[in-house]
Amino acid sequence: MAPSRRRGGGKASSTAAAAKKQWKIGDLVLAKVKGFPAWPATVSEPEKWGYSTDWKKVLVYFFGTKQM
């Protein structure tokens, strides 16, 4: 029988790792939108496209579809 696991055991470490990551303009990423598969994109400047800066969000430009 497989050993039992506690719920949420790995969430704290993965959340802490994600909080430390600082994205830079031009970084290549795989971005995910609900209902669609992950797609290659690049991190873009919000001011360049007329959006306000929000530290909780990262503006990405999707390759191929040319959507924000």
PDB file of N, CA, C and O in Angstrom:
ATOM      1  N   MET A   1       0.836  -1.174   0.000  1.00  0.00           N
ATOM      2  CA  MET A   1       0.000   0.000   0.000  1.00  0.00           C
ATOM      3  C   MET A   1       0.885   1.243   0.000  1.00  0.00           C
ATOM      4  O   MET A   1       1.956   1.247   0.607  1.00  0.00           O
ATOM      5  N   ALA A   2       0.437   2.301  -0.683  1.00  0.00           N
ATOM      6  CA  ALA A   2       1.199   3.544  -0.757  1.00  0.00           C
ATOM      7  C   ALA A   2       1.107   4.300   0.563  1.00  0.00           C
ATOM      8  O   ALA A   2       0.070   4.260   1.225  1.00  0.00           O
ATOM      9  N   PRO A   3       2.171   4.984   0.953  1.00  0.00           N
ATOM     10  CA  PRO A   3       2.113   5.772   2.188  1.00  0.00           C
ATOM     11  C   PRO A   3       1.131   6.931   2.051  1.00  0.00           C
ATOM     12  O   PRO A   3       0.954   7.488   0.967  1.00  0.00           O
ATOM     13  N   SER A   4       0.499   7.282   3.160  1.00  0.00           N
ATOM     14  CA  SER A   4      -0.467   8.383   3.107  1.00  0.00           C
ATOM     15  C   SER A   4       0.259   9.723   3.122  1.00  0.00           C
ATOM     16  O   SER A   4       1.372   9.839   3.634  1.00  0.00           O
ATOM     17  N   ARG A   5      -0.378  10.708   2.565  1.00  0.00           N
ATOM     18  CA  ARG A   5       0.193  12.059   2.520  1.00  0.00           C
ATOM     19  C   ARG A   5      -0.750  13.037   3.185  1.00  0.00           C
ATOM     20  O   ARG A   5      -1.972  12.900   3.117  1.00  0.00           O
ATOM     21  N   ARG A   6      -0.161  14.015   3.822  1.00  0.00           N
ATOM     22  CA  ARG A   6      -0.979  15.060   4.421  1.00  0.00           C
ATOM     23  C   ARG A   6      -1.397  16.042   3.343  1.00  0.00           C
ATOM     24  O   ARG A   6      -0.637  16.299   2.410  1.00  0.00           O
ATOM     25  N   ARG A   7      -2.579  16.585   3.459  1.00  0.00           N
ATOM     26  CA  ARG A   7      -3.056  17.571   2.493  1.00  0.00           C
ATOM     27  C   ARG A   7      -2.270  18.867   2.646  1.00  0.00           C
ATOM     28  O   ARG A   7      -1.992  19.315   3.758  1.00  0.00           O
ATOM     29  N   GLY A   8      -1.920  19.460   1.512  1.00  0.00           N
ATOM     30  CA  GLY A   8      -1.249  20.756   1.532  1.00  0.00           C
ATOM     31  C   GLY A   8       0.185  20.715   1.998  1.00  0.00           C
ATOM     32  O   GLY A   8       0.752  21.764   2.303  1.00  0.00           O
ATOM     33  N   GLY A   9       0.783  19.570   2.066  1.00  0.00           N
ATOM     34  CA  GLY A   9       2.146  19.444   2.558  1.00  0.00           C
ATOM     35  C   GLY A   9       3.168  20.185   1.712  1.00  0.00           C
ATOM     36  O   GLY A   9       4.119  20.755   2.246  1.00  0.00           O
ATOM     37  N   GLY A  10       2.981  20.183   0.391  1.00  0.00           N
ATOM     38  CA  GLY A  10       3.938  20.834  -0.489  1.00  0.00           C
ATOM     39  C   GLY A  10       3.553  22.240  -0.888  1.00  0.00           C
ATOM     40  O   GLY A  10       4.337  22.923  -1.547  1.00  0.00           O
ATOM     41  N   LYS A  11       2.377  22.693  -0.510  1.00  0.00           N
ATOM     42  CA  LYS A  11       1.909  24.008  -0.933  1.00  0.00           C
ATOM     43  C   LYS A  11       2.752  25.138  -0.370  1.00  0.00           C
ATOM     44  O   LYS A  11       3.028  26.105  -1.080  1.00  0.00           O
ATOM     45  N   ALA A  12       3.156  25.047   0.852  1.00  0.00           N
ATOM     46  CA  ALA A  12       3.909  26.132   1.483  1.00  0.00           C
ATOM     47  C   ALA A  12       5.248  26.339   0.786  1.00  0.00           C
ATOM     48  O   ALA A  12       5.651  27.477   0.548  1.00  0.00           O
ATOM     49  N   SER A  13       5.931  25.264   0.459  1.00  0.00           N
ATOM     50  CA  SER A  13       7.235  25.403  -0.172  1.00  0.00           C
ATOM     51  C   SER A  13       7.100  25.897  -1.605  1.00  0.00           C
ATOM     52  O   SER A  13       7.919  26.706  -2.042  1.00  0.00           O
ATOM     53  N   SER A  14       6.097  25.440  -2.353  1.00  0.00           N
ATOM     54  CA  SER A  14       5.939  25.896  -3.734  1.00  0.00           C
ATOM     55  C   SER A  14       5.474  27.345  -3.774  1.00  0.00           C
ATOM     56  O   SER A  14       5.873  28.087  -4.672  1.00  0.00           O
ATOM     57  N   THR A  15       4.643  27.767  -2.830  1.00  0.00           N
ATOM     58  CA  THR A  15       4.192  29.153  -2.783  1.00  0.00           C
ATOM     59  C   THR A  15       5.359  30.073  -2.434  1.00  0.00           C
ATOM     60  O   THR A  15       5.486  31.156  -3.005  1.00  0.00           O
ATOM     61  N   ALA A  16       6.196  29.657  -1.517  1.00  0.00           N
ATOM     62  CA  ALA A  16       7.351  30.467  -1.140  1.00  0.00           C
ATOM     63  C   ALA A  16       8.319  30.598  -2.308  1.00  0.00           C
ATOM     64  O   ALA A  16       8.893  31.666  -2.519  1.00  0.00           O
ATOM     65  N   ALA A  17       8.503  29.531  -3.062  1.00  0.00           N
ATOM     66  CA  ALA A  17       9.401  29.584  -4.216  1.00  0.00           C
ATOM     67  C   ALA A  17       8.843  30.507  -5.284  1.00  0.00           C
ATOM     68  O   ALA A  17       9.599  31.243  -5.918  1.00  0.00           O
ATOM     69  N   ALA A  18       7.528  30.483  -5.497  1.00  0.00           N
ATOM     70  CA  ALA A  18       6.914  31.344  -6.503  1.00  0.00           C
ATOM     71  C   ALA A  18       6.980  32.812  -6.083  1.00  0.00           C
ATOM     72  O   ALA A  18       7.129  33.690  -6.933  1.00  0.00           O
ATOM     73  N   ALA A  19       6.872  33.085  -4.788  1.00  0.00           N
ATOM     74  CA  ALA A  19       6.918  34.464  -4.309  1.00  0.00           C
ATOM     75  C   ALA A  19       8.313  35.062  -4.480  1.00  0.00           C
ATOM     76  O   ALA A  19       8.443  36.275  -4.643  1.00  0.00           O
ATOM     77  N   LYS A  20       9.353  34.237  -4.445  1.00  0.00           N
ATOM     78  CA  LYS A  20      10.720  34.728  -4.589  1.00  0.00           C
ATOM     79  C   LYS A  20      11.076  35.027  -6.035  1.00  0.00           C
ATOM     80  O   LYS A  20      11.995  35.807  -6.286  1.00  0.00           O
ATOM     81  N   LYS A  21      10.374  34.429  -6.999  1.00  0.00           N
ATOM     82  CA  LYS A  21      10.688  34.592  -8.414  1.00  0.00           C
ATOM     83  C   LYS A  21      10.318  36.000  -8.860  1.00  0.00           C
ATOM     84  O   LYS A  21       9.178  36.432  -8.686  1.00  0.00           O
ATOM     85  N   GLN A  22      11.272  36.709  -9.428  1.00  0.00           N
ATOM     86  CA  GLN A  22      11.041  38.041  -9.964  1.00  0.00           C
ATOM     87  C   GLN A  22      11.168  37.967 -11.479  1.00  0.00           C
ATOM     88  O   GLN A  22      12.253  37.696 -11.992  1.00  0.00           O
ATOM     89  N   TRP A  23      10.094  38.200 -12.192  1.00  0.00           N
ATOM     90  CA  TRP A  23      10.121  38.164 -13.644  1.00  0.00           C
ATOM     91  C   TRP A  23      10.714  39.455 -14.174  1.00  0.00           C
ATOM     92  O   TRP A  23      10.469  40.528 -13.624  1.00  0.00           O
ATOM     93  N   LYS A  24      11.484  39.356 -15.228  1.00  0.00           N
ATOM     94  CA  LYS A  24      12.084  40.523 -15.861  1.00  0.00           C
ATOM     95  C   LYS A  24      11.468  40.706 -17.243  1.00  0.00           C
ATOM     96  O   LYS A  24      11.016  39.740 -17.857  1.00  0.00           O
ATOM     97  N   ILE A  25      11.449  41.937 -17.729  1.00  0.00           N
ATOM     98  CA  ILE A  25      10.945  42.225 -19.059  1.00  0.00           C
ATOM     99  C   ILE A  25      11.759  41.421 -20.070  1.00  0.00           C
ATOM    100  O   ILE A  25      12.989  41.455 -20.043  1.00  0.00           O
ATOM    101  N   GLY A  26      11.085  40.702 -20.955  1.00  0.00           N
ATOM    102  CA  GLY A  26      11.745  39.907 -21.978  1.00  0.00           C
ATOM    103  C   GLY A  26      11.945  38.452 -21.618  1.00  0.00           C
ATOM    104  O   GLY A  26      12.374  37.673 -22.469  1.00  0.00           O
ATOM    105  N   ASP A  27      11.649  38.047 -20.379  1.00  0.00           N
ATOM    106  CA  ASP A  27      11.781  36.640 -19.990  1.00  0.00           C
ATOM    107  C   ASP A  27      10.807  35.784 -20.798  1.00  0.00           C
ATOM    108  O   ASP A  27       9.665  36.180 -21.031  1.00  0.00           O
ATOM    109  N   LEU A  28      11.263  34.620 -21.218  1.00  0.00           N
ATOM    110  CA  LEU A  28      10.401  33.671 -21.915  1.00  0.00           C
ATOM    111  C   LEU A  28       9.721  32.782 -20.892  1.00  0.00           C
ATOM    112  O   LEU A  28      10.376  32.245 -19.999  1.00  0.00           O
ATOM    113  N   VAL A  29       8.410  32.623 -21.016  1.00  0.00           N
ATOM    114  CA  VAL A  29       7.631  31.848 -20.052  1.00  0.00           C
ATOM    115  C   VAL A  29       6.617  30.973 -20.784  1.00  0.00           C
ATOM    116  O   VAL A  29       6.326  31.200 -21.958  1.00  0.00           O
ATOM    117  N   LEU A  30       6.088  29.983 -20.091  1.00  0.00           N
ATOM    118  CA  LEU A  30       4.921  29.242 -20.553  1.00  0.00           C
ATOM    119  C   LEU A  30       3.754  29.743 -19.707  1.00  0.00           C
ATOM    120  O   LEU A  30       3.664  29.442 -18.516  1.00  0.00           O
ATOM    121  N   ALA A  31       2.865  30.506 -20.331  1.00  0.00           N
ATOM    122  CA  ALA A  31       1.744  31.110 -19.603  1.00  0.00           C
ATOM    123  C   ALA A  31       0.493  30.258 -19.800  1.00  0.00           C
ATOM    124  O   ALA A  31       0.300  29.661 -20.860  1.00  0.00           O
ATOM    125  N   LYS A  32      -0.351  30.206 -18.777  1.00  0.00           N
ATOM    126  CA  LYS A  32      -1.557  29.386 -18.796  1.00  0.00           C
ATOM    127  C   LYS A  32      -2.762  30.267 -18.564  1.00  0.00           C
ATOM    128  O   LYS A  32      -2.784  31.076 -17.636  1.00  0.00           O
ATOM    129  N   VAL A  33      -3.773  30.109 -19.415  1.00  0.00           N
ATOM    130  CA  VAL A  33      -5.064  30.774 -19.257  1.00  0.00           C
ATOM    131  C   VAL A  33      -6.092  29.672 -19.052  1.00  0.00           C
ATOM    132  O   VAL A  33      -6.055  28.646 -19.732  1.00  0.00           O
ATOM    133  N   LYS A  34      -6.999  29.884 -18.124  1.00  0.00           N
ATOM    134  CA  LYS A  34      -7.985  28.866 -17.793  1.00  0.00           C
ATOM    135  C   LYS A  34      -8.720  28.401 -19.052  1.00  0.00           C
ATOM    136  O   LYS A  34      -9.221  29.214 -19.828  1.00  0.00           O
ATOM    137  N   GLY A  35      -8.774  27.090 -19.240  1.00  0.00           N
ATOM    138  CA  GLY A  35      -9.470  26.516 -20.379  1.00  0.00           C
ATOM    139  C   GLY A  35      -8.593  26.296 -21.602  1.00  0.00           C
ATOM    140  O   GLY A  35      -9.059  25.761 -22.609  1.00  0.00           O
ATOM    141  N   PHE A  36      -7.330  26.701 -21.528  1.00  0.00           N
ATOM    142  CA  PHE A  36      -6.411  26.555 -22.651  1.00  0.00           C
ATOM    143  C   PHE A  36      -5.107  25.933 -22.154  1.00  0.00           C
ATOM    144  O   PHE A  36      -4.779  26.047 -20.973  1.00  0.00           O
ATOM    145  N   PRO A  37      -4.361  25.275 -23.047  1.00  0.00           N
ATOM    146  CA  PRO A  37      -3.074  24.706 -22.625  1.00  0.00           C
ATOM    147  C   PRO A  37      -2.037  25.802 -22.425  1.00  0.00           C
ATOM    148  O   PRO A  37      -2.216  26.926 -22.893  1.00  0.00           O
ATOM    149  N   ALA A  38      -0.956  25.475 -21.731  1.00  0.00           N
ATOM    150  CA  ALA A  38       0.147  26.430 -21.551  1.00  0.00           C
ATOM    151  C   ALA A  38       0.690  26.801 -22.928  1.00  0.00           C
ATOM    152  O   ALA A  38       0.766  25.961 -23.824  1.00  0.00           O
ATOM    153  N   TRP A  39       1.071  28.084 -23.087  1.00  0.00           N
ATOM    154  CA  TRP A  39       1.502  28.580 -24.388  1.00  0.00           C
ATOM    155  C   TRP A  39       2.730  29.463 -24.189  1.00  0.00           C
ATOM    156  O   TRP A  39       2.807  30.186 -23.196  1.00  0.00           O
ATOM    157  N   PRO A  40       3.694  29.421 -25.112  1.00  0.00           N
ATOM    158  CA  PRO A  40       4.884  30.254 -24.950  1.00  0.00           C
ATOM    159  C   PRO A  40       4.546  31.741 -25.058  1.00  0.00           C
ATOM    160  O   PRO A  40       3.739  32.159 -25.888  1.00  0.00           O
ATOM    161  N   ALA A  41       5.183  32.517 -24.199  1.00  0.00           N
ATOM    162  CA  ALA A  41       4.936  33.958 -24.167  1.00  0.00           C
ATOM    163  C   ALA A  41       6.192  34.654 -23.654  1.00  0.00           C
ATOM    164  O   ALA A  41       7.128  34.006 -23.186  1.00  0.00           O
ATOM    165  N   THR A  42       6.197  35.967 -23.748  1.00  0.00           N
ATOM    166  CA  THR A  42       7.285  36.776 -23.210  1.00  0.00           C
ATOM    167  C   THR A  42       6.705  37.806 -22.246  1.00  0.00           C
ATOM    168  O   THR A  42       5.607  38.315 -22.468  1.00  0.00           O
ATOM    169  N   VAL A  43       7.430  38.111 -21.188  1.00  0.00           N
ATOM    170  CA  VAL A  43       6.988  39.099 -20.210  1.00  0.00           C
ATOM    171  C   VAL A  43       7.152  40.481 -20.841  1.00  0.00           C
ATOM    172  O   VAL A  43       8.200  40.789 -21.408  1.00  0.00           O
ATOM    173  N   SER A  44       6.115  41.311 -20.741  1.00  0.00           N
ATOM    174  CA  SER A  44       6.111  42.620 -21.377  1.00  0.00           C
ATOM    175  C   SER A  44       5.862  43.727 -20.350  1.00  0.00           C
ATOM    176  O   SER A  44       5.477  43.458 -19.213  1.00  0.00           O
ATOM    177  N   GLU A  45       6.087  44.966 -20.766  1.00  0.00           N
ATOM    178  CA  GLU A  45       5.858  46.132 -19.898  1.00  0.00           C
ATOM    179  C   GLU A  45       4.397  46.543 -19.959  1.00  0.00           C
ATOM    180  O   GLU A  45       3.878  46.764 -21.053  1.00  0.00           O
ATOM    181  N   PRO A  46       3.713  46.654 -18.824  1.00  0.00           N
ATOM    182  CA  PRO A  46       2.302  47.064 -18.841  1.00  0.00           C
ATOM    183  C   PRO A  46       2.115  48.486 -19.383  1.00  0.00           C
ATOM    184  O   PRO A  46       1.141  48.759 -20.085  1.00  0.00           O
ATOM    185  N   GLU A  47       3.039  49.385 -19.061  1.00  0.00           N
ATOM    186  CA  GLU A  47       2.911  50.776 -19.499  1.00  0.00           C
ATOM    187  C   GLU A  47       2.982  50.894 -21.022  1.00  0.00           C
ATOM    188  O   GLU A  47       2.357  51.778 -21.608  1.00  0.00           O
ATOM    189  N   LYS A  48       3.733  50.017 -21.652  1.00  0.00           N
ATOM    190  CA  LYS A  48       3.889  50.024 -23.110  1.00  0.00           C
ATOM    191  C   LYS A  48       2.553  49.786 -23.811  1.00  0.00           C
ATOM    192  O   LYS A  48       2.318  50.301 -24.904  1.00  0.00           O
ATOM    193  N   TRP A  49       1.684  49.007 -23.179  1.00  0.00           N
ATOM    194  CA  TRP A  49       0.404  48.630 -23.773  1.00  0.00           C
ATOM    195  C   TRP A  49      -0.776  49.387 -23.163  1.00  0.00           C
ATOM    196  O   TRP A  49      -1.926  49.104 -23.498  1.00  0.00           O
ATOM    197  N   GLY A  50      -0.507  50.340 -22.277  1.00  0.00           N
ATOM    198  CA  GLY A  50      -1.569  51.157 -21.696  1.00  0.00           C
ATOM    199  C   GLY A  50      -2.219  50.559 -20.458  1.00  0.00           C
ATOM    200  O   GLY A  50      -3.320  50.965 -20.085  1.00  0.00           O
ATOM    201  N   TYR A  51      -1.558  49.599 -19.813  1.00  0.00           N
ATOM    202  CA  TYR A  51      -2.074  48.995 -18.580  1.00  0.00           C
ATOM    203  C   TYR A  51      -1.338  49.581 -17.379  1.00  0.00           C
ATOM    204  O   TYR A  51      -0.195  50.026 -17.489  1.00  0.00           O
ATOM    205  N   SER A  52      -2.013  49.572 -16.231  1.00  0.00           N
ATOM    206  CA  SER A  52      -1.355  50.045 -15.014  1.00  0.00           C
ATOM    207  C   SER A  52      -0.512  48.918 -14.415  1.00  0.00           C
ATOM    208  O   SER A  52      -0.794  47.740 -14.634  1.00  0.00           O
ATOM    209  N   THR A  53       0.518  49.285 -13.663  1.00  0.00           N
ATOM    210  CA  THR A  53       1.406  48.313 -13.039  1.00  0.00           C
ATOM    211  C   THR A  53       0.746  47.742 -11.786  1.00  0.00           C
ATOM    212  O   THR A  53       0.260  48.489 -10.937  1.00  0.00           O
ATOM    213  N   ASP A  54       0.733  46.412 -11.675  1.00  0.00           N
ATOM    214  CA  ASP A  54       0.197  45.720 -10.510  1.00  0.00           C
ATOM    215  C   ASP A  54       1.213  44.654 -10.111  1.00  0.00           C
ATOM    216  O   ASP A  54       1.527  43.775 -10.913  1.00  0.00           O
ATOM    217  N   TRP A  55       1.727  44.717  -8.892  1.00  0.00           N
ATOM    218  CA  TRP A  55       2.782  43.802  -8.459  1.00  0.00           C
ATOM    219  C   TRP A  55       2.310  42.364  -8.346  1.00  0.00           C
ATOM    220  O   TRP A  55       3.135  41.454  -8.268  1.00  0.00           O
ATOM    221  N   LYS A  56       0.988  42.133  -8.335  1.00  0.00           N
ATOM    222  CA  LYS A  56       0.458  40.775  -8.243  1.00  0.00           C
ATOM    223  C   LYS A  56       0.304  40.121  -9.610  1.00  0.00           C
ATOM    224  O   LYS A  56       0.097  38.910  -9.687  1.00  0.00           O
ATOM    225  N   LYS A  57       0.399  40.895 -10.690  1.00  0.00           N
ATOM    226  CA  LYS A  57       0.163  40.371 -12.025  1.00  0.00           C
ATOM    227  C   LYS A  57       1.381  40.571 -12.911  1.00  0.00           C
ATOM    228  O   LYS A  57       2.178  41.485 -12.698  1.00  0.00           O
ATOM    229  N   VAL A  58       1.513  39.705 -13.906  1.00  0.00           N
ATOM    230  CA  VAL A  58       2.583  39.808 -14.891  1.00  0.00           C
ATOM    231  C   VAL A  58       1.929  39.856 -16.261  1.00  0.00           C
ATOM    232  O   VAL A  58       1.168  38.957 -16.618  1.00  0.00           O
ATOM    233  N   LEU A  59       2.221  40.903 -17.036  1.00  0.00           N
ATOM    234  CA  LEU A  59       1.666  41.035 -18.376  1.00  0.00           C
ATOM    235  C   LEU A  59       2.534  40.236 -19.342  1.00  0.00           C
ATOM    236  O   LEU A  59       3.749  40.428 -19.396  1.00  0.00           O
ATOM    237  N   VAL A  60       1.911  39.346 -20.099  1.00  0.00           N
ATOM    238  CA  VAL A  60       2.655  38.538 -21.065  1.00  0.00           C
ATOM    239  C   VAL A  60       2.087  38.746 -22.459  1.00  0.00           C
ATOM    240  O   VAL A  60       0.908  39.060 -22.629  1.00  0.00           O
ATOM    241  N   TYR A  61       2.947  38.566 -23.452  1.00  0.00           N
ATOM    242  CA  TYR A  61       2.586  38.661 -24.860  1.00  0.00           C
ATOM    243  C   TYR A  61       2.740  37.263 -25.453  1.00  0.00           C
ATOM    244  O   TYR A  61       3.852  36.737 -25.517  1.00  0.00           O
ATOM    245  N   PHE A  62       1.631  36.657 -25.887  1.00  0.00           N
ATOM    246  CA  PHE A  62       1.643  35.289 -26.390  1.00  0.00           C
ATOM    247  C   PHE A  62       2.188  35.238 -27.812  1.00  0.00           C
ATOM    248  O   PHE A  62       1.806  36.045 -28.659  1.00  0.00           O
ATOM    249  N   PHE A  63       3.089  34.277 -28.071  1.00  0.00           N
ATOM    250  CA  PHE A  63       3.606  34.076 -29.406  1.00  0.00           C
ATOM    251  C   PHE A  63       2.562  33.405 -30.272  1.00  0.00           C
ATOM    252  O   PHE A  63       1.788  32.583 -29.781  1.00  0.00           O
ATOM    253  N   GLY A  64       2.526  33.738 -31.541  1.00  0.00           N
ATOM    254  CA  GLY A  64       1.590  33.115 -32.480  1.00  0.00           C
ATOM    255  C   GLY A  64       0.249  33.781 -32.490  1.00  0.00           C
ATOM    256  O   GLY A  64      -0.240  34.153 -33.557  1.00  0.00           O
ATOM    257  N   THR A  65      -0.377  33.950 -31.329  1.00  0.00           N
ATOM    258  CA  THR A  65      -1.710  34.558 -31.273  1.00  0.00           C
ATOM    259  C   THR A  65      -1.632  36.072 -31.165  1.00  0.00           C
ATOM    260  O   THR A  65      -2.599  36.768 -31.473  1.00  0.00           O
ATOM    261  N   LYS A  66      -0.484  36.588 -30.728  1.00  0.00           N
ATOM    262  CA  LYS A  66      -0.253  38.036 -30.560  1.00  0.00           C
ATOM    263  C   LYS A  66      -1.290  38.684 -29.647  1.00  0.00           C
ATOM    264  O   LYS A  66      -1.755  39.794 -29.907  1.00  0.00           O
ATOM    265  N   GLN A  67      -1.649  37.974 -28.572  1.00  0.00           N
ATOM    266  CA  GLN A  67      -2.613  38.476 -27.602  1.00  0.00           C
ATOM    267  C   GLN A  67      -1.929  38.740 -26.281  1.00  0.00           C
ATOM    268  O   GLN A  67      -0.878  38.170 -25.991  1.00  0.00           O
ATOM    269  N   MET A  68      -2.531  39.609 -25.477  1.00  0.00           N
ATOM    270  CA  MET A  68      -2.036  39.924 -24.142  1.00  0.00           C
ATOM    271  C   MET A  68      -2.715  39.028 -23.148  1.00  0.00           C
ATOM    272  O   MET A  68      -2.447  39.120 -21.950  1.00  0.00           O
TER     273      MET A  68
END
